[in-house]
Amino acid sequence: MKKITKILSVLMAAVMLMTALCVPAYAVSASASSESAYKKAKLVDSGKTMSFTLKKDKDESNYGIAQIYKVELSKTGTLKLDVTSAVSSFHIQVLDKDVSEWMPYSNYSIKTGTFVDTYDNGPWINWQENLGKAKLTMEYKLKKGVYYVRVFSIPGAKINGKTTIKFTYPQDKIESSDSAKITSFTATLKKGDTLQLGTILSGEGTVAWSTSKKSVATVTSKGKITAKAKGTAVITAKTGDSSMKITIKVTE
């Protein structure tokens, strides 16, 4: 009897182990990509559209290789994904910064395709080839922070072209360097140093040189600057209506 009980215990342990090991790949696919894949994920600014082609796994019975992007919300708000895809069946997931859980969507709209809510792992989208492409919008209400958007094909899916996603979410605006303008030049000289400046004219004319503070730096009629004392002076070169300035900072 003891032997039978022991055998049953071993069998039960084996069954429990197999049950743990046989959780479908579908349920754990959120962490299937390597950690390095998330570290390498491209940060996509709000308003940008990314275009990519999904790839299948070598074993086509597995889920496809994921395309991963990163977003960073500057405040609590809505992440909106406008998706167009020529993949016949694919998954979209939004994961937290630790890639430990997926974020549930708050709203969605389908223009073409079929939406399947899998509850445990994010939405699954299908479409028939006669529809052309799947077109949909997903929305997620998220807190301030970093998130990952992960897209991958379902086993057996047909990849007939590219997938594009437009990302829209709360993001602090960063002034583009294209809008910056150079207002003046700056040079640092030590007391007693000299600096020869020159000009290039587009036509004929003479250049008038001047300094805003002679006690700090002087300039000759030919553009030679001499540092006199600690402080700041602005040297101006002017011809007609055109002028250029250079700020001279003099140190001891």
Buried (B, 14 or more C-beta within 10 A) or exposed (E): EEEEEEEEEEEEEEEEEEEEEEEEEBEEBBEBBEEEBBEEBEEBEBEBEBEEEBEBEEEEEBBBBBBBBBBBBEEEBBBBBBBBBBBBBBBBBBBBEEBEEBBEBEEBEBEBBBBEEEEEBBBBBBBEEEEBBBBBBBBBEBEEEBBBBBBBBBBEBEBEBBBBBBBBBBBEEEEEEEEEEEEEEEBEBEBEBEBEBEEEEEEEEEBEBEBBBEEBBBBEEEBBBBBBBEBBBBBBBBBEEEEBBBBBBBEE
